[in-house]
């Protein structure tokens, strides 16, 4: 399960190796081991632009998920736009995580996290930045897997239960 990480912000320091391992653990706990994931860390300014462009909301947000499979997500993929700087880093390659040789992982999509917002939310909630980033990453990955808390109350409850289960599994 390759994880491609791109850090396009400088405001908040983060251990990228830890983040890559954590993303792999989340994918495993979500039973999505045969997928490839892109994680993009951005500033509030960049997140606001993405949120405005793809969701018509002129404000920053904490996390956005851009599914490669548009049937699962109304937003078009942001892969090309989010990766335009070309400084992405592959943290894991096929074969290094127990994948069968020759099996091409399915590209899940991009999870984009505003690190400035994550830092603010961590402080407001009284926990660490790492805990907040993990929470946002789980949330974004579940969106890529088809969960949608905005659909209705039942869907929100299902997604919240799945988030809690994954967070327990990776501790």
Secondary structure, 3 states (H helix, E strand, C coil): CCEEEEECCCCCCCCHHHHHHHHHHHHHHCCCCCEEEEEEEECHHHHHHHHHHHHCCCCCCCEEEEECCCCCCCCCCCHHHHCCCCCCEECCCCCCCCCCCCCCCEEEEEEEEEHHHHHHHHHHHCCCHHHHHHHHHHHHHHHHCCCCCCCCHHHHHHHHHHHHHHHHHHC
